Amino acid sequence: ELAALNVVVSRRGAGTYVTSLASVNLFASMELALHVDPSAYLHVLEARRILEPAVATAAAVKLSPAQLVELQELLERYSKSVARIETDGANAEDIRSETIMLDERIHELLAEAHGNPVIVGILSSLRHVARNQRELTILIPKALQQSVDELSAIIAAVVAGDPLRAEAAMMRHVSSTDEAAREVLARTLPTR
């Protein structure tokens, strides 16, 4: 069982060894599940709907002044990256990759504020396994600007130290991400 979970690896004639316990490796089976059944991505989103609002709540009261500055800088870079996609076209793969990376870093910084390494690891792994779907949802033009607006609302609430507003803004953001994913899945999944 531990080998199936990527916790240990057996080498014939050499023994059994503990692998890197990086959360990305531990969630590899989930990544495979998403490749086999893309609709499983909706379960990833459900987990995010449970965890991310709590993370935003904690961030509103726990982020340091330096982290708040970093969060605002990331949002500015994210907004500029989205604007570049809108003007240069969504076919610019390097711009899309940068935009996704900035979005992931914003969420990661918010999660780090929670102070719970298990939550940070789980959310990091969920983002990693869901990256393929994120690369599709980024192609929905309305979703990009909506994401900028939602992240702006989250970060404004966090900077203001308002945990309830941060929680509500994150819930809206994760819900709209869910809607965009459902839109992409409806177009890509075979009908039954």
N, C-alpha and C positions, 0 to 999 in steps of 0.2 A: 504494500500500500504506500509506503513512503517513497518508493521509486516512482510510482505513478503520479505522486504529488511533487516530484522533482526535489525532494528533500535529501534523498540519497541516490547515489549511482553505484552500480555494481560493475566491477571490471573483472572479467574471467581470469582467474589465476592471480589476481592482485588484491582482491578484497572489496569491501563496501566502504564508500566514503561519503561524508556529508558534503553536499554541494554548497554553492553560494546560497545563503538564505535570503538573497535579495527578493523583495516582494514581487518583482517582475517575473522571476523564475518560479516562484510559488504559485503564481496565477496563470502559468502557461496553459494549464488545462482549460481554464476559462477562455483564453484566447482561441484555443482550438474549438471550443463549443460555439463561439461566435462565428467562426469560419464555417462550421458545419450547419449551424442554424442562426442566421443573422437576426432573426426575430428575438433571440435571447438578449440582444442589446437592450431591449426594453426592460429587462430585469436589472441590468447595470444602471439604467436611468432611475429605476425605482430605488435602488440602493443610494444613489446620489441624492434623490429627493428626501431621503431620511437623514443622511449625514451632512450634506452641504449647508442647510439652513442653521444647524447647530454650530457648524464651523464659523459661519458668518457672525453669529451671535457672539461667540467667543472672541473673534477678531476685533469686534467693536469695543471690547473692554481690555483686551490683552496686547494688542500690537504696540510696539515701541514707536517713538517718534521717527526713528530711522526706517523702520518697516513701513510706516505710513507714507513716508516720502517715496520709498521704493515702489509701493503700490500705486501711487499717483503717477510716477514716471512710467511704470509698466502700462497703465491705462492710456497714457498719452501716446506711447509707442504703438499700442494695440490699435488705437483709433486711427493713427496715421497709416498703419499697415492695411487696415480695412479700406481706408480712402484710396490707397494705391491699388487695391484689388478692384475697387469700383471704377477707377479711371483707366487702369492698365489692362483690365480684364482678368477674369478668374482663371485664365489658362496659365498665368505666371506661377509655376509650381513653387519657386523659391519664395515668393511673397505669401502664398498660402501656407507653406511650412512655417515661415516666420510668424504668421498670424496665429496659427495653432499653438506654436511654442509659447508665445506671449500669453495667450489665453490660459494655457496649462500652468504657466508660472504664476499668474495672478491667483488661480485657484490653489496652487501649492502654497503660496505665501499665506493665504487666508487659513489654510489647514494647519500650517506650522504654528500659527498663533494659538491654536487650541491647546498645544502642548502635549498631546497624546500621540506618541509615535505609532501606535496601532492604527489610529484613525488616519494619520498622515500616510502610512503605508497602504492601507486599504484604498484610500482615495487615489493615491498615485498609481496603484495597480489598476483600478477601475479606469482611470484616464488612459493608461497604456493599452489595455485590451480593447478599449473603445475607439482608439485612434483611427482605424479604418472608417468607421461610421462618421467620425468628426470630419474626415477628409471629404466625405460626401455632403454633409450638411453645410459645410463652408461654401459650397457651390450655390446655395439658395441665397440669392441677392438680398431679399428682405431680412433673412435671418442674421446677416452680418451686421447691418445697422442696428437691428433690434438688440443684438448682443452688446454692441457698444453702449447703447442707451441703458441696458440692464446692468452691465458691469459698472457704468458710471453711477447708477443709483445705489448699487451695493457699496461701492467705494466711498461715495459721499456719506452714506449712513455710518460706515466704519470710521471714517475720519471724524465725523461728528460725535462718535462714541455712543451711537444709538443702536443698541442691540436688537430691539424689536423691529425697527425699520430695516436693519441689515438682514434680519431673518426673513422678513416679508419680501424684500427685494431679491434675495437669493432664491426663495421659493418661486417667484415669478420667472427668474432666469432659468432655473432648472426645468420648470414646466414648459417654457417656450422651446428649450432644447429638446425636450421630449416630443413636442409637436413637430419640430423640424425633422427629428429622427423618424417619426411615424410617417411623415410625408415622403422621405427618401425610401423607407422600407416599403411603402405602398407601391412605389414605382419600380423597385428592384426585385421584390419577392414574387415568385410565380403565384398565380392565382390557383386556388384549390377548388 
